[in-house]
Amino acid sequence: MTDRRLWSYKDIAAHIRVQPDTVRSYRKHGLLPPPDHVEGGKPYWYSDTIRAWVASRPGNRPRRDS
């Protein structure tokens, strides 16, 4: 089942534990996927899109308990 909720910069930032300005910077530098929806000039992404992006980010590797 897909999650069709739309996330703003604030929602994405909370999910990856950074400030919203950091997420804006990611988009400015082409690190975020293209928005799934734009409303009133504001970009929004489906939560599934962001979860897939987070899973594929460099540094998102399982940590060992050594």
All heavy atoms as a GROMACS GRO file, in nm:
protein
  551
    1MET      N    1   0.084  -0.119   0.000
    1MET     CA    2   0.000   0.000   0.000
    1MET      C    3   0.088   0.124   0.000
    1MET      O    4   0.183   0.134   0.077
    1MET     CB    5  -0.089  -0.002   0.124
    1MET     CG    6  -0.186   0.110   0.130
    1MET     SD    7  -0.299   0.078   0.268
    1MET     CE    8  -0.386   0.230   0.267
    2THR      N    9   0.060   0.217  -0.088
    2THR     CA   10   0.142   0.336  -0.096
    2THR      C   11   0.087   0.446  -0.008
    2THR      O   12  -0.033   0.457   0.013
    2THR     CB   13   0.152   0.386  -0.242
    2THR    OG1   14   0.021   0.413  -0.288
    2THR    CG2   15   0.217   0.284  -0.331
    3ASP      N   16   0.179   0.527   0.041
    3ASP     CA   17   0.142   0.640   0.126
    3ASP      C   18   0.138   0.764   0.037
    3ASP      O   19   0.239   0.804  -0.017
    3ASP     CB   20   0.247   0.655   0.237
    3ASP     CG   21   0.208   0.759   0.339
    3ASP    OD1   22   0.108   0.829   0.318
    3ASP    OD2   23   0.277   0.768   0.441
    4ARG      N   24   0.022   0.822   0.020
    4ARG     CA   25   0.005   0.935  -0.072
    4ARG      C   26   0.001   1.070   0.000
    4ARG      O   27  -0.041   1.168  -0.059
    4ARG     CB   28  -0.123   0.914  -0.154
    4ARG     CG   29  -0.127   0.784  -0.232
    4ARG     CD   30  -0.012   0.763  -0.326
    4ARG     NE   31  -0.029   0.845  -0.444
    4ARG     CZ   32   0.062   0.856  -0.540
    4ARG    NH1   33   0.175   0.792  -0.531
    4ARG    NH2   34   0.040   0.932  -0.643
    5ARG      N   35   0.046   1.075   0.125
    5ARG     CA   36   0.051   1.204   0.194
    5ARG      C   37   0.162   1.288   0.133
    5ARG      O   38   0.269   1.238   0.100
    5ARG     CB   39   0.079   1.186   0.343
    5ARG     CG   40  -0.040   1.127   0.418
    5ARG     CD   41  -0.008   1.108   0.562
    5ARG     NE   42   0.089   0.997   0.569
    5ARG     CZ   43   0.151   0.959   0.679
    5ARG    NH1   44   0.129   1.021   0.791
    5ARG    NH2   45   0.236   0.858   0.677
    6LEU      N   46   0.137   1.417   0.121
    6LEU     CA   47   0.237   1.508   0.067
    6LEU      C   48   0.316   1.572   0.181
    6LEU      O   49   0.258   1.614   0.281
    6LEU     CB   50   0.169   1.617  -0.017
    6LEU     CG   51   0.111   1.570  -0.149
    6LEU    CD1   52   0.024   1.679  -0.211
    6LEU    CD2   53   0.220   1.529  -0.245
    7TRP      N   54   0.447   1.576   0.163
    7TRP     CA   55   0.536   1.633   0.264
    7TRP      C   56   0.597   1.762   0.212
    7TRP      O   57   0.637   1.773   0.097
    7TRP     CB   58   0.648   1.535   0.296
    7TRP     CG   59   0.608   1.420   0.382
    7TRP    CD1   60   0.481   1.383   0.419
    7TRP    CD2   61   0.695   1.324   0.441
    7TRP    NE1   62   0.485   1.271   0.496
    7TRP    CE2   63   0.616   1.233   0.512
    7TRP    CE3   64   0.833   1.306   0.440
    7TRP    CZ2   65   0.670   1.126   0.583
    7TRP    CZ3   66   0.887   1.200   0.509
    7TRP    CH2   67   0.806   1.111   0.580
    8SER      N   68   0.608   1.858   0.303
    8SER     CA   69   0.675   1.985   0.274
    8SER      C   70   0.820   1.977   0.321
    8SER      O   71   0.864   1.874   0.375
    8SER     CB   72   0.603   2.098   0.350
    8SER     OG   73   0.620   2.078   0.489
    9TYR      N   74   0.893   2.085   0.303
    9TYR     CA   75   1.030   2.090   0.354
    9TYR      C   76   1.034   2.059   0.503
    9TYR      O   77   1.122   1.986   0.550
    9TYR     CB   78   1.091   2.229   0.333
    9TYR     CG   79   1.126   2.262   0.190
    9TYR    CD1   80   1.076   2.376   0.130
    9TYR    CD2   81   1.214   2.183   0.116
    9TYR    CE1   82   1.111   2.411   0.000
    9TYR    CE2   83   1.248   2.215  -0.014
    9TYR     CZ   84   1.197   2.330  -0.071
    9TYR     OH   85   1.232   2.362  -0.199
   10LYS      N   86   0.939   2.114   0.576
   10LYS     CA   87   0.935   2.095   0.722
   10LYS      C   88   0.917   1.947   0.758
   10LYS      O   89   0.983   1.895   0.848
   10LYS     CB   90   0.821   2.179   0.781
   10LYS     CG   91   0.813   2.175   0.930
   10LYS     CD   92   0.701   2.265   0.980
   10LYS     CE   93   0.686   2.254   1.129
   10LYS     NZ   94   0.575   2.336   1.179
   11ASP      N   95   0.830   1.879   0.688
   11ASP     CA   96   0.805   1.736   0.713
   11ASP      C   97   0.928   1.652   0.681
   11ASP      O   98   0.964   1.560   0.756
   11ASP     CB   99   0.686   1.686   0.630
   11ASP     CG  100   0.558   1.760   0.661
   11ASP    OD1  101   0.529   1.782   0.780
   11ASP    OD2  102   0.488   1.798   0.565
   12ILE      N  103   0.993   1.684   0.568
   12ILE     CA  104   1.113   1.610   0.530
   12ILE      C  105   1.222   1.632   0.633
   12ILE      O  106   1.290   1.539   0.675
   12ILE     CB  107   1.161   1.652   0.389
   12ILE    CG1  108   1.055   1.617   0.285
   12ILE    CG2  109   1.295   1.587   0.356
   12ILE    CD1  110   1.078   1.682   0.149
   13ALA      N  111   1.239   1.758   0.675
   13ALA     CA  112   1.341   1.791   0.774
   13ALA      C  113   1.319   1.714   0.904
   13ALA      O  114   1.414   1.660   0.962
   13ALA     CB  115   1.340   1.942   0.800
   14ALA      N  116   1.196   1.706   0.949
   14ALA     CA  117   1.166   1.632   1.072
   14ALA      C  118   1.198   1.484   1.054
   14ALA      O  119   1.251   1.419   1.145
   14ALA     CB  120   1.019   1.650   1.110
   15HIS      N  121   1.171   1.430   0.936
   15HIS     CA  122   1.196   1.288   0.909
   15HIS      C  123   1.345   1.254   0.912
   15HIS      O  124   1.383   1.148   0.963
   15HIS     CB  125   1.135   1.250   0.774
   15HIS     CG  126   1.148   1.106   0.739
   15HIS    ND1  127   1.079   1.007   0.806
   15HIS    CD2  128   1.222   1.042   0.646
   15HIS    CE1  129   1.110   0.890   0.755
   15HIS    NE2  130   1.199   0.908   0.658
   16ILE      N  131   1.428   1.343   0.856
   16ILE     CA  132   1.571   1.314   0.852
   16ILE      C  133   1.649   1.389   0.960
   16ILE      O  134   1.772   1.385   0.961
   16ILE     CB  135   1.631   1.341   0.712
   16ILE    CG1  136   1.617   1.488   0.671
   16ILE    CG2  137   1.568   1.248   0.609
   16ILE    CD1  138   1.687   1.521   0.539
   17ARG      N  139   1.578   1.455   1.049
   17ARG     CA  140   1.636   1.523   1.166
   17ARG      C  141   1.737   1.631   1.130
   17ARG      O  142   1.850   1.631   1.178
   17ARG     CB  143   1.697   1.421   1.262
   17ARG     CG  144   1.596   1.325   1.318
   17ARG     CD  145   1.660   1.231   1.418
   17ARG     NE  146   1.562   1.140   1.472
   17ARG     CZ  147   1.562   1.010   1.448
   17ARG    NH1  148   1.654   0.955   1.372
   17ARG    NH2  149   1.469   0.934   1.501
   18VAL      N  150   1.695   1.722   1.041
   18VAL     CA  151   1.774   1.839   1.005
   18VAL      C  152   1.681   1.960   1.006
   18VAL      O  153   1.560   1.946   1.023
   18VAL     CB  154   1.844   1.824   0.867
   18VAL    CG1  155   1.942   1.708   0.866
   18VAL    CG2  156   1.742   1.811   0.756
   19GLN      N  157   1.737   2.077   0.983
   19GLN     CA  158   1.657   2.199   0.973
   19GLN      C  159   1.595   2.210   0.834
   19GLN      O  160   1.653   2.163   0.735
   19GLN     CB  161   1.747   2.322   0.997
   19GLN     CG  162   1.803   2.330   1.136
   19GLN     CD  163   1.695   2.349   1.240
   19GLN    OE1  164   1.600   2.428   1.222
   19GLN    NE2  165   1.705   2.275   1.349
   20PRO      N  166   1.477   2.273   0.823
   20PRO     CA  167   1.414   2.290   0.691
   20PRO      C  168   1.506   2.360   0.590
   20PRO      O  169   1.504   2.327   0.471
   20PRO     CB  170   1.290   2.374   0.721
   20PRO     CG  171   1.254   2.336   0.861
   20PRO     CD  172   1.388   2.318   0.931
   21ASP      N  173   1.589   2.454   0.635
   21ASP     CA  174   1.681   2.521   0.542
   21ASP      C  175   1.781   2.424   0.482
   21ASP      O  176   1.826   2.442   0.369
   21ASP     CB  177   1.755   2.635   0.612
   21ASP     CG  178   1.667   2.757   0.631
   21ASP    OD1  179   1.563   2.769   0.562
   21ASP    OD2  180   1.702   2.843   0.715
   22THR      N  181   1.816   2.321   0.556
   22THR     CA  182   1.908   2.219   0.504
   22THR      C  183   1.841   2.145   0.388
   22THR      O  184   1.904   2.119   0.286
   22THR     CB  185   1.948   2.121   0.615
   22THR    OG1  186   2.008   2.195   0.722
   22THR    CG2  187   2.044   2.015   0.564
   23VAL      N  188   1.713   2.114   0.403
   23VAL     CA  189   1.639   2.044   0.297
   23VAL      C  190   1.628   2.135   0.175
   23VAL      O  191   1.644   2.089   0.061
   23VAL     CB  192   1.500   1.999   0.345
   23VAL    CG1  193   1.424   1.928   0.235
   23VAL    CG2  194   1.513   1.908   0.467
   24ARG      N  195   1.605   2.264   0.196
   24ARG     CA  196   1.599   2.358   0.083
   24ARG      C  197   1.734   2.360   0.010
   24ARG      O  198   1.739   2.366  -0.112
   24ARG     CB  199   1.564   2.498   0.133
   24ARG     CG  200   1.420   2.513   0.172
   24ARG     CD  201   1.386   2.657   0.213
   24ARG     NE  202   1.253   2.664   0.264
   24ARG     CZ  203   1.219   2.652   0.392
   24ARG    NH1  204   1.313   2.633   0.484
   24ARG    NH2  205   1.094   2.658   0.430
   25SER      N  206   1.841   2.357   0.088
   25SER     CA  207   1.975   2.355   0.029
   25SER      C  208   1.996   2.227  -0.053
   25SER      O  209   2.055   2.231  -0.161
   25SER     CB  210   2.081   2.365   0.139
   25SER     OG  211   2.210   2.357   0.085
   26TYR      N  212   1.948   2.114  -0.001
   26TYR     CA  213   1.957   1.988  -0.076
   26TYR      C  214   1.890   2.003  -0.212
   26TYR      O  215   1.942   1.959  -0.314
   26TYR     CB  216   1.890   1.873   0.000
   26TYR     CG  217   1.963   1.822   0.121
   26TYR    CD1  218   1.899   1.738   0.211
   26TYR    CD2  219   2.095   1.855   0.149
   26TYR    CE1  220   1.963   1.688   0.323
   26TYR    CE2  221   2.160   1.807   0.261
   26TYR     CZ  222   2.094   1.724   0.347
   26TYR     OH  223   2.157   1.676   0.458
   27ARG      N  224   1.772   2.065  -0.213
   27ARG     CA  225   1.700   2.081  -0.340
   27ARG      C  226   1.776   2.176  -0.432
   27ARG      O  227   1.791   2.149  -0.552
   27ARG     CB  228   1.559   2.134  -0.315
   27ARG     CG  229   1.486   2.150  -0.447
   27ARG     CD  230   1.340   2.174  -0.430
   27ARG     NE  231   1.276   2.180  -0.561
   27ARG     CZ  232   1.186   2.271  -0.595
   27ARG    NH1  233   1.146   2.360  -0.507
   27ARG    NH2  234   1.135   2.272  -0.714
   28LYS      N  235   1.825   2.286  -0.376
   28LYS     CA  236   1.899   2.385  -0.455
   28LYS      C  237   2.019   2.321  -0.523
   28LYS      O  238   2.054   2.355  -0.636
   28LYS     CB  239   1.945   2.499  -0.364
   28LYS     CG  240   2.026   2.605  -0.432
   28LYS     CD  241   2.070   2.711  -0.333
   28LYS     CE  242   2.161   2.813  -0.400
   28LYS     NZ  243   2.212   2.911  -0.304
   29HIS      N  244   2.083   2.226  -0.455
   29HIS     CA  245   2.202   2.161  -0.508
   29HIS      C  246   2.170   2.031  -0.585
   29HIS      O  247   2.259   1.955  -0.619
   29HIS     CB  248   2.302   2.133  -0.396
   29HIS     CG  249   2.362   2.259  -0.342
   29HIS    ND1  250   2.311   2.324  -0.231
   29HIS    CD2  251   2.466   2.333  -0.386
   29HIS    CE1  252   2.383   2.433  -0.209
   29HIS    NE2  253   2.477   2.441  -0.302
   30GLY      N  254   2.041   2.007  -0.608
   30GLY     CA  255   2.000   1.893  -0.690
   30GLY      C  256   2.008   1.759  -0.619
   30GLY      O  257   2.014   1.655  -0.684
   31LEU      N  258   2.007   1.760  -0.485
   31LEU     CA  259   2.017   1.636  -0.410
   31LEU      C  260   1.882   1.573  -0.377
   31LEU      O  261   1.876   1.455  -0.346
   31LEU     CB  262   2.097   1.659  -0.281
   31LEU     CG  263   2.238   1.713  -0.301
   31LEU    CD1  264   2.302   1.746  -0.168
   31LEU    CD2  265   2.322   1.614  -0.379
   32LEU      N  266   1.776   1.652  -0.383
   32LEU     CA  267   1.641   1.599  -0.359
   32LEU      C  268   1.579   1.556  -0.492
   32LEU      O  269   1.610   1.614  -0.595
   32LEU     CB  270   1.552   1.710  -0.302
   32LEU     CG  271   1.534   1.724  -0.153
   32LEU    CD1  272   1.439   1.840  -0.123
   32LEU    CD2  273   1.486   1.600  -0.087
   33PRO      N  274   1.492   1.457  -0.488
   33PRO     CA  275   1.420   1.423  -0.612
   33PRO      C  276   1.328   1.538  -0.652
   33PRO      O  277   1.292   1.621  -0.567
   33PRO     CB  278   1.341   1.298  -0.575
   33PRO     CG  279   1.334   1.295  -0.427
   33PRO     CD  280   1.452   1.372  -0.376
   34PRO      N  281   1.287   1.544  -0.777
   34PRO     CA  282   1.194   1.650  -0.818
   34PRO      C  283   1.063   1.639  -0.739
   34PRO      O  284   1.022   1.529  -0.702
   34PRO     CB  285   1.168   1.622  -0.966
   34PRO     CG  286   1.262   1.516  -1.007
   34PRO     CD  287   1.320   1.454  -0.885
   35PRO      N  288   0.999   1.752  -0.712
   35PRO     CA  289   0.872   1.747  -0.637
   35PRO      C  290   0.766   1.667  -0.712
   35PRO      O  291   0.761   1.667  -0.834
   35PRO     CB  292   0.830   1.893  -0.624
   35PRO     CG  293   0.937   1.975  -0.684
   35PRO     CD  294   1.036   1.887  -0.750
   36ASP      N  295   0.683   1.599  -0.635
   36ASP     CA  296   0.572   1.524  -0.694
   36ASP      C  297   0.453   1.615  -0.724
   36ASP      O  298   0.369   1.582  -0.807
   36ASP     CB  299   0.526   1.414  -0.597
   36ASP     CG  300   0.633   1.308  -0.579
   36ASP    OD1  301   0.683   1.255  -0.680
   36ASP    OD2  302   0.668   1.278  -0.463
   37HIS      N  303   0.449   1.728  -0.656
   37HIS     CA  304   0.335   1.820  -0.670
   37HIS      C  305   0.382   1.959  -0.634
   37HIS      O  306   0.462   1.977  -0.542
   37HIS     CB  307   0.223   1.775  -0.576
   37HIS     CG  308   0.098   1.856  -0.586
   37HIS    ND1  309   0.014   1.850  -0.694
   37HIS    CD2  310   0.043   1.945  -0.501
   37HIS    CE1  311  -0.088   1.932  -0.673
   37HIS    NE2  312  -0.072   1.991  -0.556
   38VAL      N  313   0.334   2.059  -0.706
   38VAL     CA  314   0.364   2.199  -0.674
   38VAL      C  315   0.230   2.270  -0.661
   38VAL      O  316   0.145   2.262  -0.750
   38VAL     CB  317   0.451   2.266  -0.782
   38VAL    CG1  318   0.473   2.414  -0.749
   38VAL    CG2  319   0.584   2.193  -0.796
   39GLU      N  320   0.211   2.338  -0.549
   39GLU     CA  321   0.086   2.408  -0.523
   39GLU      C  322   0.119   2.549  -0.477
   39GLU      O  323   0.187   2.568  -0.376
   39GLU     CB  324   0.008   2.334  -0.414
   39GLU     CG  325  -0.131   2.387  -0.390
   39GLU     CD  326  -0.206   2.299  -0.292
   39GLU    OE1  327  -0.221   2.179  -0.319
   39GLU    OE2  328  -0.246   2.352  -0.186
   40GLY      N  329   0.074   2.647  -0.552
   40GLY     CA  330   0.102   2.785  -0.516
   40GLY      C  331   0.251   2.816  -0.515
   40GLY      O  332   0.298   2.896  -0.436
   41GLY      N  333   0.325   2.748  -0.601
   41GLY     CA  334   0.469   2.768  -0.609
   41GLY      C  335   0.549   2.692  -0.504
   41GLY      O  336   0.671   2.699  -0.502
   42LYS      N  337   0.480   2.619  -0.416
   42LYS     CA  338   0.549   2.544  -0.311
   42LYS      C  339   0.558   2.396  -0.350
   42LYS      O  340   0.458   2.337  -0.389
   42LYS     CB  341   0.474   2.557  -0.178
   42LYS     CG  342   0.475   2.698  -0.124
   42LYS     CD  343   0.403   2.705   0.009
   42LYS     CE  344   0.402   2.848   0.060
   42LYS     NZ  345   0.335   2.858   0.189
   43PRO      N  346   0.678   2.339  -0.336
   43PRO     CA  347   0.695   2.198  -0.374
   43PRO      C  348   0.652   2.104  -0.262
   43PRO      O  349   0.667   2.134  -0.142
   43PRO     CB  350   0.846   2.187  -0.396
   43PRO     CG  351   0.904   2.288  -0.303
   43PRO     CD  352   0.804   2.400  -0.298
   44TYR      N  353   0.598   1.989  -0.301
   44TYR     CA  354   0.559   1.884  -0.207
   44TYR      C  355   0.600   1.750  -0.266
   44TYR      O  356   0.600   1.731  -0.387
   44TYR     CB  357   0.408   1.884  -0.184
   44TYR     CG  358   0.358   2.009  -0.116
   44TYR    CD1  359   0.312   2.117  -0.190
   44TYR    CD2  360   0.360   2.020   0.023
   44TYR    CE1  361   0.268   2.233  -0.128
   44TYR    CE2  362   0.315   2.136   0.086
   44TYR     CZ  363   0.269   2.242   0.010
   44TYR     OH  364   0.226   2.356   0.071
   45TRP      N  365   0.633   1.658  -0.176
   45TRP     CA  366   0.675   1.524  -0.217
   45TRP      C  367   0.588   1.422  -0.145
   45TRP      O  368   0.550   1.442  -0.029
   45TRP     CB  369   0.820   1.498  -0.176
   45TRP     CG  370   0.919   1.580  -0.251
   45TRP    CD1  371   0.993   1.541  -0.359
   45TRP    CD2  372   0.959   1.715  -0.224
   45TRP    NE1  373   1.075   1.643  -0.400
   45TRP    CE2  374   1.055   1.751  -0.318
   45TRP    CE3  375   0.921   1.810  -0.129
   45TRP    CZ2  376   1.116   1.876  -0.321
   45TRP    CZ3  377   0.981   1.935  -0.132
   45TRP    CH2  378   1.077   1.967  -0.228
   46TYR      N  379   0.559   1.311  -0.213
   46TYR     CA  380   0.491   1.201  -0.146
   46TYR      C  381   0.587   1.141  -0.044
   46TYR      O  382   0.708   1.133  -0.068
   46TYR     CB  383   0.446   1.094  -0.245
   46TYR     CG  384   0.334   1.140  -0.335
   46TYR    CD1  385   0.351   1.146  -0.473
   46TYR    CD2  386   0.211   1.178  -0.282
   46TYR    CE1  387   0.249   1.189  -0.556
   46TYR    CE2  388   0.108   1.223  -0.364
   46TYR     CZ  389   0.126   1.228  -0.499
   46TYR     OH  390   0.026   1.272  -0.580
   47SER      N  391   0.534   1.097   0.068
   47SER     CA  392   0.620   1.041   0.173
   47SER      C  393   0.697   0.919   0.121
   47SER      O  394   0.814   0.900   0.158
   47SER     CB  395   0.539   1.007   0.297
   47SER     OG  396   0.435   0.918   0.264
   48ASP      N  397   0.636   0.840   0.034
   48ASP     CA  398   0.706   0.725  -0.023
   48ASP      C  399   0.827   0.768  -0.106
   48ASP      O  400   0.930   0.702  -0.106
   48ASP     CB  401   0.612   0.641  -0.110
   48ASP     CG  402   0.513   0.559  -0.028
   48ASP    OD1  403   0.535   0.542   0.093
   48ASP    OD2  404   0.415   0.512  -0.087
   49THR      N  405   0.814   0.880  -0.178
   49THR     CA  406   0.925   0.933  -0.257
   49THR      C  407   1.042   0.967  -0.165
   49THR      O  408   1.157   0.933  -0.193
   49THR     CB  409   0.881   1.059  -0.335
   49THR    OG1  410   0.773   1.026  -0.421
   49THR    CG2  411   0.996   1.118  -0.414
   50ILE      N  412   1.012   1.033  -0.053
   50ILE     CA  413   1.117   1.075   0.040
   50ILE      C  414   1.178   0.954   0.110
   50ILE      O  415   1.300   0.946   0.127
   50ILE     CB  416   1.064   1.179   0.140
   50ILE    CG1  417   1.022   1.306   0.066
   50ILE    CG2  418   1.167   1.208   0.247
   50ILE    CD1  419   1.132   1.370  -0.018
   51ARG      N  420   1.096   0.859   0.148
   51ARG     CA  421   1.151   0.739   0.214
   51ARG      C  422   1.246   0.664   0.122
   51ARG      O  423   1.351   0.616   0.164
   51ARG     CB  424   1.038   0.649   0.262
   51ARG     CG  425   0.968   0.706   0.384
   51ARG     CD  426   0.869   0.606   0.444
   51ARG     NE  427   0.804   0.665   0.559
   51ARG     CZ  428   0.680   0.714   0.560
   51ARG    NH1  429   0.606   0.710   0.450
   51ARG    NH2  430   0.629   0.765   0.670
   52ALA      N  431   1.211   0.656  -0.007
   52ALA     CA  432   1.300   0.590  -0.103
   52ALA      C  433   1.428   0.671  -0.121
   52ALA      O  434   1.538   0.615  -0.129
   52ALA     CB  435   1.228   0.574  -0.238
   53TRP      N  436   1.417   0.803  -0.124
   53TRP     CA  437   1.534   0.890  -0.136
   53TRP      C  438   1.625   0.873  -0.014
   53TRP      O  439   1.746   0.859  -0.029
   53TRP     CB  440   1.490   1.035  -0.152
   53TRP     CG  441   1.600   1.134  -0.143
   53TRP    CD1  442   1.696   1.159  -0.237
   53TRP    CD2  443   1.628   1.222  -0.034
   53TRP    NE1  444   1.781   1.257  -0.192
   53TRP    CE2  445   1.741   1.298  -0.068
   53TRP    CE3  446   1.566   1.245   0.089
   53TRP    CZ2  447   1.795   1.395   0.017
   53TRP    CZ3  448   1.620   1.341   0.174
   53TRP    CH2  449   1.732   1.414   0.138
   54VAL      N  450   1.567   0.872   0.105
   54VAL     CA  451   1.645   0.856   0.228
   54VAL      C  452   1.719   0.722   0.227
   54VAL      O  453   1.837   0.715   0.261
   54VAL     CB  454   1.555   0.868   0.354
   54VAL    CG1  455   1.628   0.823   0.479
   54VAL    CG2  456   1.506   1.011   0.370
   55ALA      N  457   1.652   0.618   0.184
   55ALA     CA  458   1.713   0.484   0.181
   55ALA      C  459   1.831   0.477   0.084
   55ALA      O  460   1.924   0.399   0.105
   55ALA     CB  461   1.609   0.380   0.144
   56SER      N  462   1.829   0.560  -0.020
   56SER     CA  463   1.936   0.555  -0.120
   56SER      C  464   2.046   0.658  -0.097
   56SER      O  465   2.142   0.662  -0.173
   56SER     CB  466   1.876   0.576  -0.260
   56SER     OG  467   1.831   0.709  -0.275
   57ARG      N  468   2.031   0.740   0.007
   57ARG     CA  469   2.133   0.843   0.033
   57ARG      C  470   2.265   0.781   0.075
   57ARG      O  471   2.267   0.682   0.148
   57ARG     CB  472   2.086   0.935   0.147
   57ARG     CG  473   1.974   1.026   0.109
   57ARG     CD  474   1.926   1.105   0.229
   57ARG     NE  475   2.025   1.203   0.267
   57ARG     CZ  476   2.033   1.257   0.389
   57ARG    NH1  477   1.950   1.222   0.483
   57ARG    NH2  478   2.126   1.345   0.416
   58PRO      N  479   2.377   0.840   0.030
   58PRO     CA  480   2.507   0.792   0.077
   58PRO      C  481   2.514   0.806   0.229
   58PRO      O  482   2.462   0.899   0.287
   58PRO     CB  483   2.606   0.887   0.011
   58PRO     CG  484   2.533   0.946  -0.103
   58PRO     CD  485   2.388   0.949  -0.064
   59GLY      N  486   2.578   0.712   0.292
   59GLY     CA  487   2.590   0.717   0.438
   59GLY      C  488   2.474   0.651   0.509
   59GLY      O  489   2.474   0.642   0.631
   60ASN      N  490   2.375   0.606   0.435
   60ASN     CA  491   2.261   0.539   0.498
   60ASN      C  492   2.287   0.388   0.496
   60ASN      O  493   2.221   0.311   0.429
   60ASN     CB  494   2.131   0.571   0.424
   60ASN     CG  495   2.012   0.515   0.498
   60ASN    OD1  496   2.010   0.510   0.620
   60ASN    ND2  497   1.911   0.473   0.423
   61ARG      N  498   2.388   0.350   0.569
   61ARG     CA  499   2.426   0.209   0.576
   61ARG      C  500   2.400   0.160   0.718
   61ARG      O  501   2.413   0.236   0.814
   61ARG     CB  502   2.572   0.192   0.542
   61ARG     CG  503   2.601   0.232   0.399
   61ARG     CD  504   2.747   0.213   0.367
   61ARG     NE  505   2.774   0.264   0.233
   61ARG     CZ  506   2.823   0.385   0.210
   61ARG    NH1  507   2.852   0.466   0.309
   61ARG    NH2  508   2.843   0.425   0.086
   62PRO      N  509   2.368   0.034   0.732
   62PRO     CA  510   2.348  -0.019   0.868
   62PRO      C  511   2.475  -0.004   0.951
   62PRO      O  512   2.586  -0.021   0.900
   62PRO     CB  513   2.316  -0.168   0.846
   62PRO     CG  514   2.289  -0.183   0.702
   62PRO     CD  515   2.348  -0.067   0.630
   63ARG      N  516   2.458   0.030   1.076
   63ARG     CA  517   2.573   0.045   1.165
   63ARG      C  518   2.598  -0.082   1.241
   63ARG      O  519   2.505  -0.149   1.284
   63ARG     CB  520   2.548   0.161   1.262
   63ARG     CG  521   2.536   0.291   1.188
   63ARG     CD  522   2.519   0.405   1.281
   63ARG     NE  523   2.505   0.527   1.200
   63ARG     CZ  524   2.477   0.644   1.250
   63ARG    NH1  525   2.459   0.658   1.379
   63ARG    NH2  526   2.467   0.747   1.173
   64ARG      N  527   2.723  -0.114   1.258
   64ARG     CA  528   2.760  -0.234   1.333
   64ARG      C  529   2.775  -0.199   1.480
   64ARG      O  530   2.819  -0.090   1.514
   64ARG     CB  531   2.891  -0.291   1.283
   64ARG     CG  532   2.886  -0.341   1.143
   64ARG     CD  533   3.018  -0.406   1.112
   64ARG     NE  534   3.030  -0.424   0.968
   64ARG     CZ  535   3.130  -0.485   0.914
   64ARG    NH1  536   3.227  -0.534   0.988
   64ARG    NH2  537   3.137  -0.498   0.784
   65ASP      N  538   2.744  -0.294   1.564
   65ASP     CA  539   2.762  -0.275   1.708
   65ASP      C  540   2.895  -0.338   1.747
   65ASP      O  541   2.900  -0.442   1.811
   65ASP     CB  542   2.649  -0.340   1.786
   65ASP     CG  543   2.518  -0.268   1.765
   65ASP    OD1  544   2.503  -0.202   1.661
   65ASP    OD2  545   2.431  -0.277   1.852
   66SER      N  546   3.006  -0.276   1.708
   66SER     CA  547   3.138  -0.331   1.738
   66SER      C  548   3.197  -0.265   1.859
   66SER      O  549   3.192  -0.152   1.881
   66SER     CB  550   3.235  -0.310   1.622
   66SER     OG  551   3.182  -0.353   1.503
   0.00000   0.00000   0.00000
